[in-house]
Amino acid sequence: MQTAYRIFSRNSTHDPLSGEGASQFPGRWNLEGTKVIYAAESLSLAILETIVNLKNASSIPSFKYIELSFQKKDIYNVMLDQKQSDWLNPVQNLDSRQFGTDILQNNSNKVIQVPSSVVPESYNYLIPPLLIKNNKVSPKEPKEYALDLRLFH
């Protein structure tokens, strides 16, 4: 069994497992309109991914996280040589978004494993929301999480 972590703002208006947030505000691996749930292989990586995407460190929101479980056989691993050469660029670009969207559309019954751009030796997971509805991905109850403010000094 594989575990992933999804961290989200307590004040979010989106269901954290709907993929709606990424659909409206695309990430590195999806085009606008593509529903996907971004998760990380560890809670610490999920926290790092969240921090690098904070727009304003002076108003740090309160967070929750959800632990997600799925079978290793349901993972599609994106190999480094398959990716666009500029996927690590800190500015998310249309090429990586199109590449990720294509992989999601061609593997809609799989959890997509991609390297983190923050820690390339670690992995993030792109989870189609349908996998939760089909019970291929099992979420636990959300838990409260407060970021340590020393991270912002």
Secondary structure, 3 states (H helix, E strand, C coil): CEEEEEEEECCCCCCCCCCHHHHHCCCCCCCCCCCCEEEECCHHHHHHHHHHCCCCCCCCCCEEEEEEEECHHHEEECCHHHCCCCCCCCCCCHHHHHHHHHHHHHCCCCEEEEECCCCCCCEEEEECCHHHHCCCEEECCCEEECCCHHHHC
